[in-house]
Amino acid sequence: VQLVDSGGGSVPAGGSLRLSCAASGPFSATYTLGWFRQSPGNDRELVAAINWSGSTTYGDSVKGRFTISRVSATNTVYLQMDSLKPEDTAVYYCLLSNYWGQGTQVTVSS
């Protein structure tokens, strides 16, 4: 399995970004793909996840601001991030099975 995550960047507070995670290779049909983030000095935390049936879950700090979605035909999962806050600044990683993407930096300025 190979994951390529992209879409990070620098935005002012209140701005939006959309991250993408493209998966290739064989993986279970009953998958769950998650977005995690890690900022310096902090543990990696779950941001959002979506499973094969479309069920979603979100971390408390992003509920109502972030939306996870998928396009099954292209094995791509998106994370739409709106109303970004400086505390959202982190490296964002996607995870599928035991495989991690390379990470994409999100920086939100106040």
N, C-alpha and C positions, 0 to 999 in steps of 0.2 A: 504494500500500500504506500502510495506517495501522496502527500498533501502539500499543496502550494497555497499559502495564504497571502493576501495582498489587500491594498486599499487604504492603508494607514496614511497618516499625514499630520500636519499641524493646522489647527483651527482655533478661532477664538471661542470663548465660552458662549454657549447657546447655539453653536454651529452643529453641523451634521457631517457624518462620514458613513460610507458603506464598505464593509469588509467582505471579502470573498474568500472562500476556501474550496479549492477544486481538488477532488479526490480521484485517483486513478489506481488501477490494480484491483485484485480480487478482495472483496470484503463481504461480510455477512449481509444477507438480505434484510435481516432484522437488526439494523445498525442504530446506533445513537451517535450523533456528532455533536461535540460541544465546543464552545468558545470559552477560553480561559484568559485571564490577564494576570500580569505580574509587574509590580512596580518595585523599585529599589527598596530593599529592607523588608519587603512583605512576601508572604506566601502566595503561590499561584492560587487564584480563586476562580470559581465557576461564574461565568457571566450569563450564558444561556446555552440551552441544548435543545436539539430536535431529534426525534426518532423516526424510524422508517414509516410509521403510520401518520406522522405529522404532528404528534403531540409535542408540546413545547414546555420548557421550564425556564425560569429566569431567577437570577440572583436578586435579592431584595433591593440592592442599591440601584438597579437599572430598570426595575419594573415600571412600565408606563413610558419609558424613554427609548428602549431598545426593542427591536423586533428581529427575530430569527426566522428565516424562511429557507426553502430549498427548491431547486429545480432538478428533479430526479433524472430527467433525460440527459443532463450534462454532469450529473454527480457534483453539483455545486451547491454550497450552502452560503447564505448571505447573512450578515449582521448589520442591520440598519440602525445607526446610532444617532439619535436626535437629542436636542437640548443638552449637549455635552457640557460637562463640568470639568474644572481643573483636576478634580480627584479621579476622573476617568483616565488620566494620563497613565499609560502603561504600555508594555509590550503585550500584544494580543496573539494568542496561539489557538489553532484549532486542533482538536483531538478526535481521532476515529480509531476504535479498537485500542491498541496500545501505541499508535503512531501519532506523532506530533508534527504540525507544520513548523516552518522555520521561524515564524513570528513576524509581526508587523507592528511598527511603532506608531502609537497614537499619542499626540501631544495636544493638550488643550490649555490655552493661555487665558489668564484672567483679565 
